């Protein structure tokens, strides 16, 4: 599951993602915004409490947002709505074992409210609920998981992100780290 296209980014971005991966334990949920050419534009220490100054809006628009989820869970509703609000060209998430990416194919995110409603619709759909219940009750999960509820949450978010991407013509990708490193040369 190594989508090498996720590692074809400017060196500064890959280096920062490598640092996040190596630290493993991040007390806060930091967010960095890089230009598409790899220049660090802004850094915000806590995503959960993030307030973007109005003066930053034009600076970060259509750029790349990078954050960390120690839980290894893909994008949340808040992550996606935030990306839509600021019209990032790409959002990237570094987890313990995966890197996730969601980006526009034509620089156009849906309205954050519409995206949020679609997320909720997918999240509460009978199809998703039934699938997750089957997974939750599977002997394979119970026998091979250290934390079945976290594993179900990972599967849930991944499935929702795929459906969001399909619904809004976004490009969603997930990859394990190449050789336990982000940098393709390592």
C-alpha positions in Angstrom: 0.0 0.0 0.0 2.7 2.5 -0.9 1.4 5.3 -3.1 4.7 6.9 -4.0 2.9 9.9 -5.5 2.4 11.1 -1.9 6.1 11.4 -1.5 6.6 13.6 -4.5 6.5 16.9 -2.6 9.0 19.7 -1.9 11.9 18.7 0.3 10.8 21.0 3.2 7.4 19.3 3.4 8.9 15.8 3.4 11.4 16.7 6.0 8.7 18.1 8.3 6.6 15.0 7.8 9.6 12.9 8.7 10.1 14.8 11.9 6.4 14.3 12.8 6.8 10.6 12.1 10.0 10.2 14.2 8.5 12.1 17.2 5.6 9.7 17.3 4.2 11.3 20.5 2.9 14.8 19.8 1.1 16.3 22.8 -0.7 18.9 20.7 -2.1 18.6 17.2 0.1 21.1 15.3 -0.8 22.5 11.9 1.6 23.9 9.4 0.8 25.6 6.1 3.3 25.3 3.3 3.2 27.0 -0.1 2.9 24.5 -2.9 6.6 25.2 -3.6 7.5 24.1 0.0 8.0 27.4 1.8 6.7 27.4 5.4 4.0 30.1 5.5 2.3 29.7 8.9 2.4 27.4 12.0 -0.5 27.0 14.4 0.2 24.9 17.6 -3.2 23.4 18.3 -5.6 22.4 15.6 -8.4 21.8 18.1 -8.2 25.4 19.2 -7.2 26.9 15.9 -8.2 30.5 15.0 -6.8 31.8 11.8 -6.3 35.5 11.8 -8.2 37.2 9.0 -4.9 38.6 7.7 -3.7 35.0 7.1 -6.6 34.0 5.0 -5.2 35.1 1.7 -1.7 33.9 2.6 -2.8 30.3 3.2 -5.5 30.0 0.5 -4.7 27.3 -2.1 -1.6 26.1 -0.1 -0.8 22.8 1.6 -2.0 22.1 5.2 -0.1 19.4 7.2 -1.2 18.1 10.5 -0.7 15.0 12.8 -3.1 12.5 14.2 -1.3 10.3 16.6 -4.3 8.0 16.5 -3.6 7.1 12.9 -7.2 8.0 12.0 -7.9 9.7 8.6 -9.5 13.1 8.2 -12.3 14.1 10.5 -15.3 16.2 9.5 -13.7 19.3 11.1 -10.4 18.6 9.1 -12.4 18.5 5.8 -14.6 21.5 6.6 -11.5 23.5 7.5 -9.8 22.5 4.2 -12.9 23.6 2.3 -13.2 26.9 4.2 -9.6 27.8 3.4 -9.6 26.2 0.0 -6.3 24.4 0.5 -4.8 22.8 -2.6 -4.0 19.7 -0.4 -4.4 18.6 3.2 -2.0 16.0 4.5 -2.2 14.1 7.7 0.6 12.1 9.3 -0.4 9.2 11.5 1.6 6.5 13.2 1.6 4.2 10.2 -0.1 6.1 7.4 0.0 9.3 5.5 -3.3 10.6 4.2 -3.9 13.2 1.5 -7.0 14.9 0.2 -6.8 17.5 -2.5 -8.9 19.1 -5.2 -8.6 18.2 -8.8 -9.5 21.6 -9.9 -8.8 23.9 -6.9 -12.5 23.9 -5.9 -13.7 22.5 -2.6 -17.4 22.3 -1.9 -19.0 24.7 0.5 -18.0 23.7 4.1 -21.6 23.4 5.2 -22.5 21.2 2.2 -19.5 19.0 2.9 -20.4 18.7 6.5 -24.0 17.6 5.7 -22.7 15.0 3.3 -20.2 13.8 5.9 -23.1 13.3 8.4 -25.2 11.6 5.7 -22.5 9.1 4.9 -21.6 8.6 8.6 -25.2 7.7 9.5 -26.1 5.7 6.4 -27.4 2.3 7.0 -24.8 0.9 4.6 -21.9 2.3 6.6 -23.4 1.4 10.0 -24.0 -2.2 8.9 -20.6 -2.6 7.4 -18.9 -1.3 10.6 -21.1 -3.5 12.8 -20.0 -6.6 10.8 -16.3 -5.5 11.1 -16.7 -4.8 14.8 -18.2 -8.3 15.4 -15.8 -10.2 13.2 -13.6 -12.8 15.0 -10.6 -11.6 12.9 -10.8 -8.1 14.4 -11.2 -9.3 18.0 -8.3 -11.8 17.6 -5.8 -9.5 15.8 -6.5 -6.0 17.1 -4.9 -4.3 20.1 -7.7 -1.8 20.2 -10.8 -2.9 18.2 -12.6 0.4 18.7 -9.7 2.5 17.3 -9.4 0.1 14.4 -13.1 0.4 13.6 -12.7 4.2 13.8 -9.8 4.1 11.4 -11.9 2.0 9.0 -14.9 4.3 9.4 -13.0 7.5 8.7 -11.2 6.0 5.7 -14.5 4.8 4.2 -16.1 8.2 4.8 -13.2 10.0 3.2 -13.4 7.8 0.1 -17.1 8.5 -0.2 -16.6 12.3 0.3 -13.9 12.2 -2.4 -16.2 10.4 -4.8 -19.1 12.8 -4.0 -17.1 16.0 -4.6 -14.5 14.9 -7.2 -11.7 15.1 -4.7 -8.5 13.1 -4.7 -8.1 11.0 -1.6 -5.0 8.9 -1.0 -3.6 6.8 1.8 -0.2 5.2 2.0 2.0 3.3 4.4 5.4 4.9 4.9 8.0 3.8 2.4 10.6 1.8 4.3 9.3 3.4 7.6 10.3 6.7 6.2 8.6 9.5 4.3 11.5 10.4 2.1 11.6 8.2 -0.9 15.4 8.2 -1.0 15.7 6.7 2.5 
